[in-house]
Amino acid sequence: MLNILSLIILVLILLIGVAFLTLLERKILRYVQIRKGPNKVGVVGLLQPFRDAIKLINKELFYVYKSNYNLFYLCPLIRFMFILIMWILFPYITNIYFLNYSVLIMIILITIRGYIIIFIGWSANSVYSIIGSIRSVSQILSYEVRFIFIILILIVIRESYSFMDFLKYQRYIWYLIILYPLFLIFFIRILAELNRRPIDFIEGESELVSGFNIEYFRGGFTLIFLSEYGIIIFFRFIRVLIFTNLLEVSLFYIFFFLNLICLIIIFMRGMLPRIRYDELIYLCWKIILPIILFYVIFIIGFKFILVLIR
């Protein structure tokens, strides 16, 4: 019963966090673009996310013509469920579920999320949604491998598949210090996973109107929206968890680092233009891949030398 109660509290916190993250993003973009943002509903616009949610849910419900509507309406729900499952993997102070292979399960869930986007675009039977799905396939093939390589390097150093062991290993020195280039590459990989500027090709408004989710409305769009911002919050915590030891240091430093990452992501959306698609692929295969392969060879060789010395 306590586990079920913990999961319910987790879902509520996630929903509230998504609501106020959208409000924070709109407030910051308001100042970046020198315009008025949401400031009417409630005190300085604090109730605007809840008003938007109520308005979205009350929209008209209809069936999309020629769509595979069973898969069309099921995929957003599955995508949202994967977000909740990934949050269970996070090592809390009192773990809801303790898993020795939580890192591997996270990699599997993140990979499956990409294929759900493919099914979303295909089931809508729309030109724009299919093009967005094709782009998602290219990004998955390009950046999933790099993400797995980065996690592999960290696993080889720690020789463990658990997030809790990552925290214990970084008590004296952080991965952020000794592997700073990988930290930057991981940040680029997260932007590609989150479909954020300047790598938001799957949802390119100027090219694909809205991308893979163009045919969604009401409940389906709400679940996709919650999934996207929920994964932003999740990856903020994952970056803190993998590359630092702040979860065992102080709550003040955790919130400072998390909000700093969030502000960087939001400011990048407001200030950076979308790069060309070929530049994204070039960045992945010609720049990031050689750097990661060098680190893989160096770390495995270094561990092998230590084994021989022992």
C-alpha positions, -999 to +999 in steps of 0.1 A: +000+000+000+029+024+008+044+017-027+010+024-044+007+056-023+042+066-033+034+061-070+003+082-067+022+110-050+049+107-077+023+112-105+008+142-088+042+158-082+051+151-118+019+167-131+023+198-110+060+201-119+051+199-157+025+226-152+048+251-135+077+242-158+055+253-188+047+285-169+084+291-162+093+286-198+066+310-210+076+336-185+113+334-195+105+335-232+084+365-225+115+385-213+138+370-240+114+381-268+104+414-251+066+408-250+038+401-225+034+366-213+007+349-193-001+374-165-039+376-163-052+343-148-045+342-111-018+362-093+009+371-120-005+342-142+002+314-117-031+296-126-025+298-164-013+262-168-044+248-151-067+270-172-049+258-203-053+222-192-091+226-186-095+243-220-076+216-238-095+187-222-129+204-231-121+205-268-142+187-293-136+149-297-137+134-331-121+106-351-093+113-376-102+102-411-082+072-425-061+069-393-054+036-376-074+049-346-067+020-322-029+025-324-034+063-329-051+067-295-031+040-277+004+053-284+002+086-264-009+066-234+019+041-237+044+070-241+031+086-209+033+052-191+070+049-201+077+082-184+061+071-152+081+038-153+114+057-158+106+079-127+103+047-107+139+038-116+152+070-100+170+063-067+151+082-040+163+086-004+138+058+004+136+037-028+101+028-042+117-001-061+154-009-058+168-023-090+204-035-095+201-030-133+183+004-133+207+019-158+201-008-184+164-006-179+165+032-185+184+026-218+158+001-229+129+025-220+145+055-238+151+034-269+115+022-270+102+058-266+117+066-300+098+038-317+066+050-301+071+083-320+074+063-352+041+045-345+024+078-336+034+094-369+025+063-390-009+057-374-020+093-380-017+087-418-006+123-424+022+135-446+036+158-420+034+132-392+051+106-413+080+130-422+084+137-385+085+100-378+112+095-405+133+122-389+129+106-355+143+073-370+174+092-382+179+109-348+174+076-329+200+058-350+224+087-347+221+096-311+210+064-293+244+048-300+263+078-286+241+077-255+247+040-249+285+046-254+285+073-228+266+051-203+290+022-212+320+044-203+305+052-169+296+016-163+331+005-171+346+030-147+322+020-119+317-017-128+280-015-118+246-011-134+229+007-105+223+044-100+230+041-063+265+028-070+271+058-093+264+081-063+287+062-040+316+062-065+315+100-069+319+109-032+355+121-037+355+133-074+327+138-098+323+125-134+315+161-143+352+170-135+370+141-150+347+136-180+336+171-188+336+166-226+313+137-222+291+159-200+287+184-229+281+156-254+255+141-231+238+175-229+236+176-268+222+141-267+195+152-242+185+181-265+181+156-293+160+133-271+139+162-258+133+177-293+144+211-281+160+240-299+182+240-318+175+203-325+137+202-327+134+187-362+107+161-353+083+190-344+097+216-368+068+242-369+082+261-399+086+228-419+061+202-406+035+225-390+037+204-358+054+172-368+044+138-356+017+151-333-001+173-359-033+152-358-036+150-321-060+170-299-077+169-265-065+138-245-039+125-269-022+159-272-023+163-234-006+130-228+021+138-255+026+172-239+029+157-204+054+131-217+076+157-233+079+180-203+080+151-179+110+137-197+127+171-194+123+170-157+135+134-156+167+141-176+175+171-154+177+147-125+195+121-145+223+145-154+227+154-117+226+118-108+251+104-134+277+132-133+276+145-098+270+134-062+247+162-052+219+139-041+241+130-011+254+166-005+226+192-001+191+199-013+201+235-019+228+226-044+205+201-061+178+227-067+204+252-079+220+228-104+186+215-116+172+250-122+205+260-139+201+232-164+164+241-169+172+278-175+199+269-201+174+246-220+147+274-220+171+302-230+184+280-258+149+278-272+145+316-270+178+326-285+191+299-308+177+292-343+171+257-356+201+242-373+199+224-406+192+187-406+224+177-424+244+197-398+228+176-371+238+144-387+273+157-395+277+168-359+267+133-347+288+111-371+318+133-378+325+151-345+307+134-316+313+098-326+352+100-329+353+117-295+332+091-278+351+062-294+384+078-282+370+078-247+358+042-250+392+030-261+410+051-235+388+041-205+388+003-214+426+004-220+432+022-187+411-003-168+429-032-186+463-017-175+450-014-139+440-051-140+475-061-152+492-040-125+471-057-098 
